[in-house]
Amino acid sequence: MRTPGRPLTAGLALAAMLAALAPAAGADALVLAKAKPAPPTPTDTLRLTLDDAVAQGLAHGDQMRVARANVQATEGRVLQELSRALPQVSATVTYDRTIHSIYQDMFTGGDTGGFGSLLENSPFASKNAWNASVTAQQLLWSSGKVGSALRAAHAANGSAHASEREAASGISYQVRQAYYDAAYARRLVEIAESALAQARAHLGLVRAGRREGNRSEYELLRAEVDAANQEPAVVAAKNGYDVALLTLKRLVQVPLDRPVALVTPLDPGDGTVPVVTDLSTSVDRRPALEAADLEVEARHAALNVYRGQRWPDLYASSTLSHQAYPSEITPDRDMFRRNWDVSLRVDIPIFTGLRTEGQVAQARAEMEAAKANRDALHDGAAVEAAQARAELERSLTALMARRETVRQAQRAWELAGVRFTNGMSTQVEVSDARLQLQSSEVNEVQAMRDYLVAIAQLERAVGHPVPLERRPLSDVTPSPEQEGTR
């Protein structure tokens, strides 16, 4: 006869396994504790799927806000550089009031028809002066500086867009990992609570046998200790789940006091797992590499801008103005006189105090640094992708092995229960079988979490989603390299 249910591992064993999840989440909890209080939020439970969590993290995450702001800043820079190639038009209206003029004495002594009266409504002696002008200026030639600056701005904008996609990839990975961690912690809670119930049920059987006289006091004490040891494991599992959930809430910008229910399970329970059908580790589509290439292009264009400062600029300008010098403050319309002029101007940098040479040297050094960073990023991305593939294969092989171990441990637990019920084994044998079964179950859940995180890590490394196909785990064949490690 089989003893009902399946128990949890000893408290210390489960706490040690939970400790692997708690440190990183604990650091996030300290950050959350220092954050400013959130406004009142609804208390209804938020049912959160994995896709919803990723979408919410991308829409409201702090890193995405920074990335989008950088894109907007570079778009503004493009407009600024483009404005240098477009006409510059400005209008000015000026009013001047003369308090005392050197021609003021010419109007005294009753001289109303002489030289003084001729100057009274002129720029020389008028007390009131109005000047309305419109000035237009166009850059005709800039030795390539404007074109280079515009190319640099476009390259910087493209780099910002690629960095935004890289940030989205990173946030998606972080949210998925946090979601899997929380789902893993929730499974540990379920395992711990189920194990506590099974241990108490087994304790009831031992007590009944003790009353009937076919169980020893030692077996009763051992069963009581086993049941009591499950209680700290339940507390530790719940604490780990709470901390993991706080980390997920922070990433998806959910108020900390709002209840959240995870909808997407680690294992759907149908015996299938997502299998990557294309294990290519090409990083050509990685947004970070595109951003690095565009950064080099922007630095090269900036170098050409500073080189062009050694050469002159040619401008054409025109000013149309209307001037009036009335005796009273407000002029009449027919008092305005028109003036229109056109000019060409050449700005020649003869000596700038070595400023241009210094700017050219700095721009060249920044370009070389951007090239070195690009090359290092390419090499690092290739290594990261290869490591992600190796981790994916290792975690898949481990999952296959752990699931088989659970089957074996489950069978051993069933046999131990039958033997104990028939008086063929002791409480020690039952406790050992329970510990092995519980360890196997926790290891299987850990392996599933590691495998799903490895898939997300591979997508992050190659810079795009990988093709997946759900297959029964029994139909999955490990790679030759991993087969030898089983």
C-alpha positions in Angstrom: 0.0 0.0 0.0 1.4 3.4 -1.0 1.7 6.1 1.6 -0.4 9.2 0.3 1.4 12.1 -1.3 5.1 13.1 -1.6 7.0 15.0 1.1 9.6 17.8 1.0 13.3 17.6 1.7 14.7 18.4 5.1 14.6 22.1 6.1 18.3 22.7 5.8 18.5 21.0 2.3 15.7 23.1 0.9 17.0 26.3 2.5 20.3 25.8 0.9 18.7 25.4 -2.5 16.7 28.5 -2.0 19.8 30.4 -1.0 20.9 30.2 -4.6 17.9 32.3 -5.6 17.8 34.7 -2.6 21.1 36.8 -2.8 20.5 38.6 -6.1 16.8 39.2 -5.3 17.8 40.3 -1.8 20.0 43.1 -3.2 17.1 44.2 -5.3 14.9 44.3 -2.2 17.4 46.7 -0.5 17.1 49.0 -3.5 13.4 48.8 -3.4 13.4 49.7 0.3 15.2 52.9 -0.5 12.8 53.9 -3.3 10.3 56.6 -2.8 6.8 55.4 -1.6 4.5 54.5 -4.4 1.0 56.1 -4.7 -2.0 54.2 -3.6 -2.8 51.4 -6.0 -5.6 48.9 -6.6 -5.5 45.8 -4.4 -7.0 43.5 -6.9 -4.7 40.6 -8.0 -2.8 41.2 -11.3 -2.7 38.0 -13.4 0.6 38.3 -15.2 1.7 36.1 -18.1 5.3 36.0 -19.3 4.5 37.9 -22.5 2.6 40.5 -20.5 5.5 40.9 -18.1 8.0 41.4 -21.0 5.7 43.9 -22.7 5.2 45.9 -19.5 8.9 46.0 -18.8 9.6 47.3 -22.3 6.9 49.9 -22.1 7.6 51.3 -18.6 11.1 50.1 -17.7 13.6 52.8 -16.6 16.3 51.6 -18.9 13.9 51.8 -21.9 13.0 55.4 -20.9 16.7 56.3 -20.9 17.2 54.6 -24.3 14.2 56.4 -25.8 15.5 59.7 -24.4 18.9 59.1 -26.1 17.1 58.5 -29.4 15.2 61.8 -29.1 18.4 63.6 -28.2 20.2 62.4 -31.3 17.2 63.3 -33.5 17.5 66.8 -32.1 21.2 66.8 -33.0 20.4 65.9 -36.6 18.0 68.8 -36.8 20.6 71.1 -35.4 23.2 70.1 -37.9 20.7 70.2 -40.8 19.9 73.8 -39.8 23.4 74.9 -40.7 22.7 74.1 -44.3 19.4 75.9 -44.4 18.8 79.7 -44.7 18.8 81.6 -41.4 16.1 84.3 -41.3 15.6 86.7 -38.4 13.5 89.8 -37.8 14.3 92.7 -35.5 12.3 95.7 -34.4 14.2 98.5 -32.5 13.1 101.7 -30.9 15.6 104.3 -29.8 14.9 107.4 -27.6 17.5 110.2 -27.7 17.8 112.0 -24.3 20.3 114.6 -25.4 21.9 115.1 -28.8 24.9 117.1 -30.0 22.5 118.7 -32.6 20.0 119.8 -30.0 21.2 123.4 -29.9 20.6 123.8 -33.6 16.8 123.9 -32.9 17.0 126.8 -30.4 16.7 130.5 -31.2 13.7 130.3 -33.4 15.5 128.7 -36.2 12.6 126.8 -37.8 13.6 127.0 -41.4 17.3 126.6 -41.3 19.8 123.7 -41.1 18.5 122.5 -37.7 15.0 121.9 -39.0 16.4 119.7 -41.8 18.0 117.4 -39.2 15.1 117.2 -36.8 13.5 114.2 -38.5 16.8 112.5 -39.5 19.0 109.8 -37.9 21.2 112.6 -36.6 18.9 114.6 -34.5 15.6 112.9 -34.2 14.5 112.1 -30.6 12.6 109.0 -31.7 14.0 106.3 -34.0 12.3 103.1 -35.3 14.1 100.4 -37.2 12.3 97.2 -38.5 14.6 94.8 -40.4 14.6 91.3 -41.8 18.0 89.6 -42.3 18.6 86.3 -44.3 21.8 84.5 -44.4 22.8 81.4 -46.4 25.9 79.3 -46.1 27.3 78.7 -49.6 30.4 76.7 -48.9 31.8 75.2 -45.7 34.7 73.0 -46.9 32.6 69.9 -46.1 32.1 70.7 -42.4 28.3 70.8 -42.6 28.0 67.6 -44.6 30.4 65.7 -42.2 28.5 67.0 -39.2 25.2 65.9 -40.6 26.6 62.4 -41.4 28.0 62.2 -37.8 24.6 63.2 -36.4 22.8 60.6 -38.6 25.3 57.9 -37.5 24.8 58.9 -33.9 21.1 58.7 -34.3 21.3 55.2 -35.9 23.6 54.1 -33.0 21.0 55.3 -30.5 18.3 53.4 -32.3 20.4 50.2 -32.2 21.3 50.8 -28.6 17.5 51.1 -27.9 17.0 47.7 -29.4 19.9 46.3 -27.4 18.4 47.8 -24.3 15.1 46.2 -25.2 16.8 42.8 -25.6 18.5 43.2 -22.2 15.3 44.2 -20.5 13.4 41.3 -22.1 16.1 38.9 -20.8 16.1 40.3 -17.3 12.3 40.2 -17.1 12.1 36.6 -18.4 14.8 35.5 -15.9 13.0 37.3 -13.0 9.7 35.7 -14.1 11.3 32.2 -14.3 13.0 32.8 -10.9 9.6 33.7 -9.4 7.9 30.7 -11.0 10.7 28.5 -9.7 10.3 29.9 -6.2 6.5 29.4 -6.4 7.1 25.7 -7.3 9.4 25.4 -4.3 6.5 26.7 -2.1 4.1 24.2 -3.6 6.6 21.4 -3.1 7.3 22.5 0.5 3.6 22.7 1.4 2.8 19.4 -0.2 5.8 17.8 1.6 4.7 19.1 4.9 1.2 17.7 4.4 2.6 14.3 3.4 5.0 14.3 6.4 2.1 15.0 8.7 0.0 12.3 7.0 2.8 9.8 7.5 3.1 10.9 11.1 -0.6 10.1 11.6 0.0 6.5 10.2 2.9 6.0 12.6 0.9 7.3 15.6 -1.9 4.9 14.7 0.6 2.0 14.5 2.1 3.1 17.8 -1.4 2.9 19.5 -1.8 -0.5 18.0 1.5 -1.6 19.3 3.2 -2.4 16.0 5.4 0.7 15.9 8.3 1.6 18.2 8.8 4.8 20.1 11.9 5.5 18.0 9.8 5.3 14.8 7.3 7.7 16.2 9.9 10.2 17.4 11.6 10.0 14.0 8.3 10.7 12.2 7.6 13.6 14.5 11.1 15.1 13.8 10.7 14.6 10.1 7.3 16.4 10.1 8.6 19.3 12.3 11.6 19.7 10.0 9.3 20.5 7.0 7.9 23.7 8.7 11.1 25.8 8.4 11.4 24.7 4.7 7.9 26.1 4.0 8.8 29.4 5.6 12.0 29.6 3.7 10.3 28.8 0.4 7.6 31.5 0.9 10.3 34.1 1.8 12.2 33.2 -1.3 9.1 33.6 -3.4 8.2 37.0 -1.9 11.7 38.3 -2.6 11.7 36.9 -6.2 8.3 38.5 -6.8 9.6 41.9 -5.6 12.4 41.7 -8.2 9.9 41.0 -10.9 7.6 43.8 -9.8 10.4 46.3 -9.9 11.3 45.3 -13.5 7.8 45.5 -14.8 6.9 48.7 -12.8 4.1 47.0 -10.8 3.4 48.6 -7.4 5.0 46.6 -4.7 1.9 46.3 -2.6 -0.3 44.9 -5.5 -0.8 41.1 -5.4 0.5 39.3 -8.5 -0.4 35.9 -9.8 2.0 34.2 -12.2 0.0 32.6 -15.1 2.8 31.0 -17.1 4.2 27.9 -15.4 7.7 26.6 -15.7 6.4 23.3 -16.9 3.0 23.0 -18.7 2.8 19.4 -17.4 2.2 17.8 -20.8 5.7 16.3 -21.0 7.0 18.7 -23.7 9.7 21.3 -23.6 10.7 24.1 -26.0 13.5 22.9 -28.2 15.7 25.3 -30.2 15.7 24.1 -33.8 18.5 26.4 -35.0 21.6 26.6 -32.8 23.5 29.1 -35.0 25.6 31.4 -32.9 26.0 34.2 -35.5 26.0 37.6 -33.9 25.6 39.6 -37.1 22.1 40.8 -36.1 23.1 41.8 -32.5 22.0 45.5 -32.1 25.0 46.3 -29.8 27.4 45.5 -32.7 25.4 47.7 -35.1 25.5 50.5 -32.6 29.3 50.1 -32.2 29.8 50.2 -36.0 27.7 53.4 -36.3 29.6 54.9 -33.4 32.9 54.4 -35.4 31.2 56.0 -38.4 30.1 59.0 -36.3 33.6 59.5 -34.9 35.1 59.4 -38.3 32.7 62.0 -39.6 33.4 64.2 -36.5 37.1 64.0 -37.4 36.4 65.4 -40.8 34.4 68.2 -39.2 37.4 69.3 -37.2 39.7 68.9 -40.2 37.5 71.2 -42.2 37.9 74.0 -39.7 41.3 74.8 -41.4 39.4 76.0 -44.5 37.3 79.2 -45.0 33.5 79.5 -45.0 31.5 81.5 -47.6 28.2 83.2 -46.6 25.7 85.3 -48.5 23.4 87.6 -46.6 20.7 90.2 -47.3 19.0 92.8 -45.0 15.8 94.6 -45.7 15.0 97.4 -43.2 12.5 100.2 -42.8 13.4 103.2 -40.7 11.4 106.1 -39.3 12.3 109.2 -37.2 9.1 110.8 -36.0 8.8 113.8 -33.8 6.3 111.9 -31.6 6.8 108.4 -30.3 4.3 106.7 -32.7 5.3 107.0 -36.4 3.0 107.3 -39.3 3.2 104.7 -42.0 4.4 107.1 -44.7 7.4 108.1 -42.5 9.2 104.7 -43.0 12.0 104.7 -45.5 13.3 101.4 -47.0 16.9 100.2 -47.1 18.0 96.9 -48.8 21.5 95.5 -49.1 23.2 92.3 -50.1 26.6 91.1 -49.1 29.1 88.2 -49.3 31.3 87.2 -46.4 34.3 84.9 -46.3 35.5 83.7 -42.9 39.2 82.7 -43.1 40.8 80.9 -40.1 44.3 82.2 -40.2 45.5 81.3 -36.7 43.3 79.8 -34.0 45.9 79.3 -31.3 46.3 75.5 -32.1 42.7 74.9 -31.1 41.9 73.1 -34.4 45.0 70.9 -34.1 44.0 69.9 -30.6 40.4 69.2 -31.7 41.7 67.0 -34.6 44.0 65.1 -32.3 41.2 64.5 -29.8 38.7 63.4 -32.5 41.3 61.0 -34.0 41.9 59.4 -30.5 38.1 59.1 -29.9 37.8 57.4 -33.3 40.5 54.9 -32.5 38.9 54.2 -29.1 35.6 53.6 -30.8 37.3 51.1 -33.2 38.9 49.3 -30.3 35.6 49.1 -28.4 33.9 47.8 -31.6 36.4 45.1 -32.1 36.3 44.0 -28.4 32.5 44.0 -28.5 32.5 41.8 -31.6 34.9 39.3 -30.0 33.0 39.4 -26.7 29.7 38.8 -28.5 31.0 35.8 -30.3 32.3 34.3 -27.1 29.0 35.1 -25.3 27.0 33.4 -28.0 29.2 30.3 -27.9 28.9 30.1 -24.1 25.1 30.6 -24.3 24.8 27.6 -26.7 27.0 25.5 -24.5 24.9 26.4 -21.5 21.7 25.6 -23.4 23.0 22.1 -24.3 24.2 21.5 -20.8 21.0 22.5 -19.2 18.9 20.4 -21.6 21.0 17.4 -20.8 20.7 18.1 -17.1 16.9 18.4 -17.4 16.7 15.0 -19.1 18.8 13.4 -16.4 16.9 15.1 -13.6 13.5 14.0 -14.9 14.7 10.4 -15.1 16.0 10.7 -11.6 12.7 11.9 -10.3 11.0 8.8 -11.8 13.5 6.5 -10.1 13.2 8.4 -6.8 9.4 8.3 -7.0 9.5 4.5 -7.5 11.9 4.1 -4.6 9.6 6.2 -2.4 6.6 4.0 -3.3 8.5 0.8 -2.5 9.7 2.3 0.8 6.1 3.1 1.7 4.9 -0.4 0.9 7.8 -2.0 2.8 7.1 0.3 5.8 3.4 -0.5 5.8 4.1 -4.3 5.7 6.6 -4.0 8.5 9.6 -4.8 6.2 11.5 -1.5 6.7 12.1 1.1 9.3 11.3 4.8 9.6 14.9 5.6 8.6 14.5 3.9 5.2 11.3 5.9 4.6 13.0 9.1 5.6 15.9 8.5 3.3 13.5 7.7 0.4 11.6 10.9 1.1 14.8 13.0 1.2 16.0 11.5 -2.1 12.6 12.1 -3.8 12.4 15.7 -2.6 16.0 16.5 -3.6 15.2 15.0 -7.1 12.1 17.1 -7.5 13.8 20.3 -6.5 16.7 19.5 -8.8 14.3 18.9 -11.7 12.6 22.3 -11.1 16.0 23.9 -10.9 17.0 22.2 -14.2 13.8 23.4 -15.9 14.4 27.0 -14.7 18.0 26.8 -15.9 17.0 25.5 -19.3 14.4 28.3 -19.9 16.9 30.9 -18.8 19.5 29.4 -21.1 17.1 29.9 -24.1 16.5 33.5 -23.1 20.3 34.0 -22.7 20.9 32.5 -26.2 18.4 34.9 -27.7 20.1 37.8 -25.9 23.5 36.7 -27.2 22.6 36.4 -30.8 20.3 39.5 -30.8 17.1 38.0 -32.1 14.5 35.4 -31.1 15.5 31.8 -31.9 13.1 29.3 -33.5 11.4 27.0 -31.0 9.4 23.8 -31.3 7.7 22.0 -28.4 8.6 18.3 -28.3 8.3 15.5 -25.8 11.4 15.4 -23.7 11.8 11.7 -24.5 12.1 12.6 -28.2 14.9 15.1 -27.6 18.4 13.9 -28.6 21.3 15.7 -26.9 24.3 16.7 -28.9 27.3 14.3 -29.1 29.3 16.6 -26.8 26.7 16.5 -24.1 25.8 12.8 -24.5 29.2 11.9 -23.1 28.5 13.8 -19.9 25.3 12.1 -19.0 
